[in-house]
């Protein structure tokens, strides 16, 4: 069963652009992990710099294995840029709207 990870990050205004760039780099690297399916990075329109990354994985085990990335330079950099600790949620689809997840 595929699962989703939802990562939430909040960057202060002066770090918004750099935060988005490092987030993109992290998720580019996720492609190297077994079980990675895809992702989308979404920015909150009302609070620029508030990002959500919805990642799709083949299994919970695959998603959890990617946590080994936490000590990588990009992960350490993004942790230094956020205004509050990043949050991770793991979920499963219970309803799929037209044109969204497959």
Biotite code that builds the C-alpha atoms (Angstrom):
import biotite.structure as struc

atoms = struc.array([
    struc.Atom([0.000, 0.000, 0.000], chain_id="A", res_id=1, res_name="UNK", atom_name="CA", element="C"),
    struc.Atom([1.417, 3.386, -0.916], chain_id="A", res_id=2, res_name="UNK", atom_name="CA", element="C"),
    struc.Atom([1.730, 6.053, 1.753], chain_id="A", res_id=3, res_name="UNK", atom_name="CA", element="C"),
    struc.Atom([2.165, 9.790, 1.791], chain_id="A", res_id=4, res_name="UNK", atom_name="CA", element="C"),
    struc.Atom([4.519, 11.875, 3.864], chain_id="A", res_id=5, res_name="UNK", atom_name="CA", element="C"),
    struc.Atom([3.551, 15.455, 4.528], chain_id="A", res_id=6, res_name="UNK", atom_name="CA", element="C"),
    struc.Atom([6.442, 17.645, 5.617], chain_id="A", res_id=7, res_name="UNK", atom_name="CA", element="C"),
    struc.Atom([5.635, 21.110, 6.909], chain_id="A", res_id=8, res_name="UNK", atom_name="CA", element="C"),
    struc.Atom([8.278, 23.841, 7.045], chain_id="A", res_id=9, res_name="UNK", atom_name="CA", element="C"),
    struc.Atom([7.994, 27.525, 7.884], chain_id="A", res_id=10, res_name="UNK", atom_name="CA", element="C"),
    struc.Atom([10.696, 29.927, 6.740], chain_id="A", res_id=11, res_name="UNK", atom_name="CA", element="C"),
    struc.Atom([10.942, 33.570, 7.779], chain_id="A", res_id=12, res_name="UNK", atom_name="CA", element="C"),
    struc.Atom([10.559, 36.100, 4.958], chain_id="A", res_id=13, res_name="UNK", atom_name="CA", element="C"),
    struc.Atom([14.288, 36.747, 4.626], chain_id="A", res_id=14, res_name="UNK", atom_name="CA", element="C"),
    struc.Atom([14.951, 32.999, 4.239], chain_id="A", res_id=15, res_name="UNK", atom_name="CA", element="C"),
    struc.Atom([11.956, 32.100, 2.100], chain_id="A", res_id=16, res_name="UNK", atom_name="CA", element="C"),
    struc.Atom([13.794, 31.754, -1.213], chain_id="A", res_id=17, res_name="UNK", atom_name="CA", element="C"),
    struc.Atom([16.741, 29.840, 0.226], chain_id="A", res_id=18, res_name="UNK", atom_name="CA", element="C"),
    struc.Atom([14.367, 27.583, 2.151], chain_id="A", res_id=19, res_name="UNK", atom_name="CA", element="C"),
    struc.Atom([12.461, 26.744, -1.023], chain_id="A", res_id=20, res_name="UNK", atom_name="CA", element="C"),
    struc.Atom([15.695, 26.042, -2.915], chain_id="A", res_id=21, res_name="UNK", atom_name="CA", element="C"),
    struc.Atom([17.032, 23.688, -0.233], chain_id="A", res_id=22, res_name="UNK", atom_name="CA", element="C"),
    struc.Atom([13.636, 21.969, -0.010], chain_id="A", res_id=23, res_name="UNK", atom_name="CA", element="C"),
    struc.Atom([13.740, 21.361, -3.776], chain_id="A", res_id=24, res_name="UNK", atom_name="CA", element="C"),
    struc.Atom([17.268, 19.943, -3.441], chain_id="A", res_id=25, res_name="UNK", atom_name="CA", element="C"),
    struc.Atom([16.176, 17.587, -0.656], chain_id="A", res_id=26, res_name="UNK", atom_name="CA", element="C"),
    struc.Atom([13.328, 16.212, -2.712], chain_id="A", res_id=27, res_name="UNK", atom_name="CA", element="C"),
    struc.Atom([15.530, 15.870, -5.754], chain_id="A", res_id=28, res_name="UNK", atom_name="CA", element="C"),
    struc.Atom([17.720, 13.619, -3.601], chain_id="A", res_id=29, res_name="UNK", atom_name="CA", element="C"),
    struc.Atom([14.713, 11.587, -2.427], chain_id="A", res_id=30, res_name="UNK", atom_name="CA", element="C"),
    struc.Atom([14.533, 10.135, -5.941], chain_id="A", res_id=31, res_name="UNK", atom_name="CA", element="C"),
    struc.Atom([17.566, 8.023, -5.038], chain_id="A", res_id=32, res_name="UNK", atom_name="CA", element="C"),
    struc.Atom([15.717, 6.180, -2.269], chain_id="A", res_id=33, res_name="UNK", atom_name="CA", element="C"),
    struc.Atom([14.070, 2.829, -2.964], chain_id="A", res_id=34, res_name="UNK", atom_name="CA", element="C"),
    struc.Atom([10.308, 3.120, -2.881], chain_id="A", res_id=35, res_name="UNK", atom_name="CA", element="C"),
    struc.Atom([10.138, 6.822, -3.789], chain_id="A", res_id=36, res_name="UNK", atom_name="CA", element="C"),
    struc.Atom([7.200, 7.481, -6.119], chain_id="A", res_id=37, res_name="UNK", atom_name="CA", element="C"),
    struc.Atom([6.936, 11.264, -6.383], chain_id="A", res_id=38, res_name="UNK", atom_name="CA", element="C"),
    struc.Atom([6.283, 14.532, -4.585], chain_id="A", res_id=39, res_name="UNK", atom_name="CA", element="C"),
    struc.Atom([4.757, 17.987, -4.787], chain_id="A", res_id=40, res_name="UNK", atom_name="CA", element="C"),
    struc.Atom([5.940, 21.107, -2.992], chain_id="A", res_id=41, res_name="UNK", atom_name="CA", element="C"),
    struc.Atom([3.086, 23.452, -2.095], chain_id="A", res_id=42, res_name="UNK", atom_name="CA", element="C"),
    struc.Atom([3.477, 26.996, -0.753], chain_id="A", res_id=43, res_name="UNK", atom_name="CA", element="C"),
    struc.Atom([0.793, 28.536, 1.444], chain_id="A", res_id=44, res_name="UNK", atom_name="CA", element="C"),
    struc.Atom([-0.622, 31.503, -0.493], chain_id="A", res_id=45, res_name="UNK", atom_name="CA", element="C"),
    struc.Atom([-1.564, 33.345, 2.686], chain_id="A", res_id=46, res_name="UNK", atom_name="CA", element="C"),
    struc.Atom([1.793, 32.768, 4.383], chain_id="A", res_id=47, res_name="UNK", atom_name="CA", element="C"),
    struc.Atom([4.642, 32.711, 1.829], chain_id="A", res_id=48, res_name="UNK", atom_name="CA", element="C"),
    struc.Atom([7.529, 30.662, 3.121], chain_id="A", res_id=49, res_name="UNK", atom_name="CA", element="C"),
    struc.Atom([5.170, 28.158, 4.720], chain_id="A", res_id=50, res_name="UNK", atom_name="CA", element="C"),
    struc.Atom([5.753, 25.001, 2.685], chain_id="A", res_id=51, res_name="UNK", atom_name="CA", element="C"),
    struc.Atom([4.149, 21.598, 2.567], chain_id="A", res_id=52, res_name="UNK", atom_name="CA", element="C"),
    struc.Atom([5.811, 18.740, 0.736], chain_id="A", res_id=53, res_name="UNK", atom_name="CA", element="C"),
    struc.Atom([3.557, 15.827, -0.088], chain_id="A", res_id=54, res_name="UNK", atom_name="CA", element="C"),
    struc.Atom([5.720, 12.827, -0.898], chain_id="A", res_id=55, res_name="UNK", atom_name="CA", element="C"),
    struc.Atom([4.455, 9.491, -2.150], chain_id="A", res_id=56, res_name="UNK", atom_name="CA", element="C"),
    struc.Atom([6.183, 6.241, -1.237], chain_id="A", res_id=57, res_name="UNK", atom_name="CA", element="C"),
    struc.Atom([5.566, 2.591, -2.073], chain_id="A", res_id=58, res_name="UNK", atom_name="CA", element="C"),
    struc.Atom([5.367, 1.702, 1.638], chain_id="A", res_id=59, res_name="UNK", atom_name="CA", element="C"),
    struc.Atom([5.752, 3.027, 5.166], chain_id="A", res_id=60, res_name="UNK", atom_name="CA", element="C"),
    struc.Atom([9.058, 1.197, 5.377], chain_id="A", res_id=61, res_name="UNK", atom_name="CA", element="C"),
    struc.Atom([10.361, 3.038, 2.304], chain_id="A", res_id=62, res_name="UNK", atom_name="CA", element="C"),
    struc.Atom([9.226, 6.392, 3.706], chain_id="A", res_id=63, res_name="UNK", atom_name="CA", element="C"),
    struc.Atom([10.841, 5.652, 7.065], chain_id="A", res_id=64, res_name="UNK", atom_name="CA", element="C"),
    struc.Atom([14.103, 4.525, 5.438], chain_id="A", res_id=65, res_name="UNK", atom_name="CA", element="C"),
    struc.Atom([14.438, 7.981, 3.890], chain_id="A", res_id=66, res_name="UNK", atom_name="CA", element="C"),
    struc.Atom([14.698, 9.425, 7.406], chain_id="A", res_id=67, res_name="UNK", atom_name="CA", element="C"),
    struc.Atom([18.357, 8.408, 7.232], chain_id="A", res_id=68, res_name="UNK", atom_name="CA", element="C"),
    struc.Atom([18.717, 11.579, 5.129], chain_id="A", res_id=69, res_name="UNK", atom_name="CA", element="C"),
    struc.Atom([18.274, 13.720, 8.284], chain_id="A", res_id=70, res_name="UNK", atom_name="CA", element="C"),
    struc.Atom([22.039, 14.064, 8.714], chain_id="A", res_id=71, res_name="UNK", atom_name="CA", element="C"),
    struc.Atom([22.720, 15.112, 5.119], chain_id="A", res_id=72, res_name="UNK", atom_name="CA", element="C"),
    struc.Atom([24.038, 18.641, 4.478], chain_id="A", res_id=73, res_name="UNK", atom_name="CA", element="C"),
    struc.Atom([20.755, 19.724, 2.834], chain_id="A", res_id=74, res_name="UNK", atom_name="CA", element="C"),
    struc.Atom([18.624, 18.474, 5.732], chain_id="A", res_id=75, res_name="UNK", atom_name="CA", element="C"),
    struc.Atom([20.885, 20.167, 8.264], chain_id="A", res_id=76, res_name="UNK", atom_name="CA", element="C"),
    struc.Atom([20.768, 23.385, 6.221], chain_id="A", res_id=77, res_name="UNK", atom_name="CA", element="C"),
    struc.Atom([16.980, 23.429, 5.994], chain_id="A", res_id=78, res_name="UNK", atom_name="CA", element="C"),
    struc.Atom([16.735, 22.778, 9.739], chain_id="A", res_id=79, res_name="UNK", atom_name="CA", element="C"),
    struc.Atom([18.927, 25.831, 10.318], chain_id="A", res_id=80, res_name="UNK", atom_name="CA", element="C"),
    struc.Atom([16.686, 28.013, 8.128], chain_id="A", res_id=81, res_name="UNK", atom_name="CA", element="C"),
    struc.Atom([13.224, 27.224, 9.527], chain_id="A", res_id=82, res_name="UNK", atom_name="CA", element="C"),
    struc.Atom([11.530, 29.380, 12.146], chain_id="A", res_id=83, res_name="UNK", atom_name="CA", element="C"),
    struc.Atom([10.099, 26.291, 13.918], chain_id="A", res_id=84, res_name="UNK", atom_name="CA", element="C"),
    struc.Atom([11.005, 22.592, 13.769], chain_id="A", res_id=85, res_name="UNK", atom_name="CA", element="C"),
    struc.Atom([9.769, 20.833, 10.649], chain_id="A", res_id=86, res_name="UNK", atom_name="CA", element="C"),
    struc.Atom([6.880, 18.418, 11.088], chain_id="A", res_id=87, res_name="UNK", atom_name="CA", element="C"),
    struc.Atom([6.342, 15.077, 9.366], chain_id="A", res_id=88, res_name="UNK", atom_name="CA", element="C"),
    struc.Atom([3.046, 13.243, 9.066], chain_id="A", res_id=89, res_name="UNK", atom_name="CA", element="C"),
    struc.Atom([2.633, 9.850, 7.395], chain_id="A", res_id=90, res_name="UNK", atom_name="CA", element="C"),
    struc.Atom([-0.752, 8.959, 5.973], chain_id="A", res_id=91, res_name="UNK", atom_name="CA", element="C"),
    struc.Atom([-2.631, 6.744, 3.588], chain_id="A", res_id=92, res_name="UNK", atom_name="CA", element="C"),
    struc.Atom([-5.208, 7.720, 1.018], chain_id="A", res_id=93, res_name="UNK", atom_name="CA", element="C"),
    struc.Atom([-8.819, 7.091, 1.991], chain_id="A", res_id=94, res_name="UNK", atom_name="CA", element="C"),
    struc.Atom([-10.395, 8.951, -0.932], chain_id="A", res_id=95, res_name="UNK", atom_name="CA", element="C"),
    struc.Atom([-8.903, 10.054, -4.229], chain_id="A", res_id=96, res_name="UNK", atom_name="CA", element="C"),
    struc.Atom([-10.376, 12.947, -6.187], chain_id="A", res_id=97, res_name="UNK", atom_name="CA", element="C"),
    struc.Atom([-10.348, 13.091, -9.958], chain_id="A", res_id=98, res_name="UNK", atom_name="CA", element="C"),
    struc.Atom([-6.947, 14.009, -11.359], chain_id="A", res_id=99, res_name="UNK", atom_name="CA", element="C"),
    struc.Atom([-5.119, 13.956, -8.023], chain_id="A", res_id=100, res_name="UNK", atom_name="CA", element="C"),
    struc.Atom([-3.340, 10.838, -6.767], chain_id="A", res_id=101, res_name="UNK", atom_name="CA", element="C"),
    struc.Atom([-3.179, 7.651, -8.768], chain_id="A", res_id=102, res_name="UNK", atom_name="CA", element="C"),
])
